[in-house]
Amino acid sequence: MTLSALIARVEEGTASSAELDGAIFDALSGPGVGSAREAAIDRRERPNWLPRYTTSLDSVLSLIEQKLPGWSWSVHRDQAEEEGRQHWATVAEPWAHGRVIETAFLTSPARALLCACLHALEDGKADLADATNGDRPAPKASP
């Protein structure tokens, strides 16, 4: 599943989704980790080790530490509820001098931060290969 498809599903959902959590885990895990979907089918239940990205800020923060090391993040609650989307989150590169890179408005703090993180990964603002080992991504060549 592409990051764009995952982002759309995160934006559309409002509740916990073990299936979406597994799809995100599978999309962002390196080779040899195993498939969350296969583990769930084998055990006929959600694996206990599967991160709960759609409901847990702790799980999303662990993802940010792995894929966007050194990035700053914030989560806010807006009193003016617009279409049920009262939580917003941002992520920013450490070398962006405080400039916000991605922002998301969603129904829960975990989904908002997850969406901002996925947008940063999708937009190429973090390189998945470099981010997995904690190195700062190499600058993108300009045309």
NORKA-V360696 format. One record per residue. RES is the residue in three letters. D_LAST is the distance of its C-alpha to the last C-alpha in whole Angstrom. Layout:
# NORKA-V360696
res:RES d_last:D_LAST
res:RES d_last:D_LAST
This chain:
# NORKA-V360696
res:MET d_last:29
res:THR d_last:26
res:LEU d_last:25
res:SER d_last:24
res:ALA d_last:28
res:LEU d_last:29
res:ILE d_last:28
res:ALA d_last:30
res:ARG d_last:33
res:VAL d_last:33
res:GLU d_last:32
res:GLU d_last:35
res:GLY d_last:38
res:THR d_last:40
res:ALA d_last:42
res:SER d_last:42
res:SER d_last:41
res:ALA d_last:41
res:GLU d_last:40
res:LEU d_last:36
res:ASP d_last:37
res:GLY d_last:37
res:ALA d_last:34
res:ILE d_last:32
res:PHE d_last:33
res:ASP d_last:33
res:ALA d_last:29
res:LEU d_last:28
res:SER d_last:31
res:GLY d_last:30
res:PRO d_last:32
res:GLY d_last:35
res:VAL d_last:36
res:GLY d_last:38
res:SER d_last:38
res:ALA d_last:39
res:ARG d_last:40
res:GLU d_last:42
res:ALA d_last:44
res:ALA d_last:45
res:ILE d_last:46
res:ASP d_last:48
res:ARG d_last:49
res:ARG d_last:50
res:GLU d_last:49
res:ARG d_last:46
res:PRO d_last:45
res:ASN d_last:46
res:TRP d_last:43
res:LEU d_last:40
res:PRO d_last:39
res:ARG d_last:39
res:TYR d_last:36
res:THR d_last:37
res:THR d_last:40
res:SER d_last:40
res:LEU d_last:38
res:ASP d_last:38
res:SER d_last:37
res:VAL d_last:34
res:LEU d_last:34
res:SER d_last:34
res:LEU d_last:31
res:ILE d_last:29
res:GLU d_last:30
res:GLN d_last:29
res:LYS d_last:26
res:LEU d_last:25
res:PRO d_last:27
res:GLY d_last:27
res:TRP d_last:26
res:SER d_last:28
res:TRP d_last:30
res:SER d_last:32
res:VAL d_last:35
res:HIS d_last:37
res:ARG d_last:39
res:ASP d_last:39
res:GLN d_last:43
res:ALA d_last:42
res:GLU d_last:42
res:GLU d_last:39
res:GLU d_last:40
res:GLY d_last:41
res:ARG d_last:38
res:GLN d_last:39
res:HIS d_last:37
res:TRP d_last:33
res:ALA d_last:31
res:THR d_last:28
res:VAL d_last:26
res:ALA d_last:24
res:GLU d_last:22
res:PRO d_last:24
res:TRP d_last:21
res:ALA d_last:21
res:HIS d_last:23
res:GLY d_last:25
res:ARG d_last:23
res:VAL d_last:24
res:ILE d_last:21
res:GLU d_last:23
res:THR d_last:26
res:ALA d_last:29
res:PHE d_last:32
res:LEU d_last:35
res:THR d_last:38
res:SER d_last:39
res:PRO d_last:37
res:ALA d_last:36
res:ARG d_last:34
res:ALA d_last:32
res:LEU d_last:31
res:LEU d_last:31
res:CYS d_last:28
res:ALA d_last:26
res:CYS d_last:26
res:LEU d_last:25
res:HIS d_last:22
res:ALA d_last:21
res:LEU d_last:21
res:GLU d_last:20
res:ASP d_last:17
res:GLY d_last:15
res:LYS d_last:16
res:ALA d_last:18
res:ASP d_last:18
res:LEU d_last:22
res:ALA d_last:22
res:ASP d_last:22
res:ALA d_last:23
res:THR d_last:27
res:ASN d_last:27
res:GLY d_last:27
res:ASP d_last:24
res:ARG d_last:21
res:PRO d_last:18
res:ALA d_last:15
res:PRO d_last:13
res:LYS d_last:9
res:ALA d_last:7
res:SER d_last:4
res:PRO d_last:0
